[in-house]
Amino acid sequence: MNHGVAITPLDAAAILIVLAAALGYINHRFLHLPQSVGLTVMGAVASLIVIGIDRVLPASTIGDDTLAFITGIDFQATLMDGMLSFLLFAGALHVDWTEMRRGRWPILVLSTIGVVISTVIVGGGFFALTHALGLDVPLMWCLVFGALISPTDPVAVMGVLKRAQVGPTLQATVAGESLFNDGVGVVVFSILLATAISNESFSVMHGLELFAVEAGGGALLGLVTGWVAFRAMRSIDEYNVEVMISLAVVMGGYALARQLHISGPVAMAVAGLLIGNHGVAHAMSDTTRDYLIKFWSLIDEILNAVLFLLIGLVVVTIPFDVRLIIVGLVSIPLVLAARAIAVLLPLTAMRPFLNLGSLAPPILIWGGLRGGISIALVLGLPDGLSRSVELTATYIVVLFAVIAQGGTIAWLIERLRPGAAVNTDHSEEPAAPIA
């Protein structure tokens, strides 16, 4: 990355894929960490080494070049308008709709009311914390932080849940929340961000109206595009064309959602559920089913590898300030406490109607990892004090979630259920979360 040499999108993609492949090989060959943990840690270490080289060798420009490369990536466009649609569709393909229907009420409540509860608690706590340290972040911007850090993605624990013989309804609830939590969180974030930027007073009714239009419109679009794809797949038997149809649903459907100003993430989750259940069962031959599932599994693995490498590299963009580091560290228990309240209140209220078992609360709380969606949203914030504070806090919370929570969820389940057959071989851990 020499000065004066423009880095094209193709160059950036090539650099990231090569780094992900090289570091992924090193991790699998020598470190044997879960892929999400290994790539995030090695990306962060590589960033720190680059910073250290510039400190030791003042004439070095490696740090500036790396920073220019990372800041030159439009994270919000890359993830929100690109990777997220593929990741959500791929994840939805593997969710059992029958079991998900049994856990539909916890999924609905946790991915809507739960997100709002978490947003309010984190936003209020963040406001008190930043003002106590002399960082005057306005309340609305603190709520923006609450919204961007509230979406969780427990998909990474799904493989562990299956090996631990956790009930299928709980598995489907965890997977279902992971799909819709992201879409709802992005909608809430967009509404609060628009209010913060405009400096207008927040209207609850207007916010609810926007939420209903974006989330409801996204669900409807997902049903329509999924149904059209299902009918097309059922009328032919050619795996190449049918895989292309699924690809068209993701790319075309997400682009259409953007033009209609409705939620693309929600649309892709619904379309993936329809094709992954009704389509796989009634519209595909065994050969097509095998190709389709393997194609989307590969896409999921590649994008997750790049995503978590990027999370590790983001450290070079964080300004060094002791107060910011303190805010980030204190945000970890704040976010976990908000997640606990947002999970325990709904589950307690629904216990007379549906009891998911004693494992549900700890799995949903500790398995509620924050990931790439939070990073992408915070990097898309406008420059200023609020962005610096929220970027640092987000990165520290995400790093803790990926390494500490993601790396210990199998151990936690094993401790809670001593007889469960949990495979703790980290080299076989599933791909990292999205969000």
Number of C-alpha atoms within 10 A of each C-alpha: 13 9 9 6 7 10 16 11 11 9 11 15 14 12 13 17 17 13 17 24 16 12 20 23 14 15 19 16 11 9 14 18 21 24 27 27 27 25 31 28 21 20 23 21 15 16 21 16 13 20 20 12 16 15 12 9 10 8 9 14 17 16 19 16 15 19 20 16 14 18 14 13 17 13 22 19 14 13 22 19 17 16 21 25 24 24 26 28 28 25 24 25 24 17 22 19 19 13 17 22 14 16 23 18 17 25 23 16 18 28 26 18 15 26 27 19 21 27 29 19 21 27 25 16 19 27 22 16 19 20 12 11 12 9 17 14 19 14 15 21 21 25 26 30 30 32 30 30 31 36 34 31 28 28 25 24 28 19 17 24 22 15 14 19 14 18 15 18 18 23 25 24 27 28 25 31 27 29 33 27 27 27 26 25 26 23 25 28 23 18 18 22 20 13 18 19 12 9 10 10 9 14 10 9 9 11 16 13 11 17 19 14 16 24 23 16 20 29 21 17 25 29 21 17 23 27 17 14 21 24 13 15 25 15 10 13 15 13 19 11 14 23 19 12 17 22 16 14 25 30 15 13 24 28 16 15 21 13 10 14 13 25 25 33 34 32 33 36 30 27 32 31 26 24 26 25 18 16 21 21 12 13 21 23 16 11 11 20 19 13 15 22 16 12 13 20 17 12 14 22 17 15 21 23 24 22 29 28 27 22 23 24 22 23 22 21 17 16 13 11 11 9 14 21 17 16 22 22 17 17 20 18 12 20 22 20 16 24 26 19 16 24 26 19 13 16 21 12 10 15 12 8 9 14 14 19 11 9 15 20 16 17 20 23 21 20 26 29 32 29 28 26 28 27 25 22 24 26 22 14 17 11 9 8 12 20 18 21 24 27 28 24 26 28 23 20 25 25 24 18 23 26 18 14 21 25 21 16 20 24 15 17 21 18 11 13 15 12 11 15 15 19 16 16 11 16 14 15 22 17 22 29 27 30 29
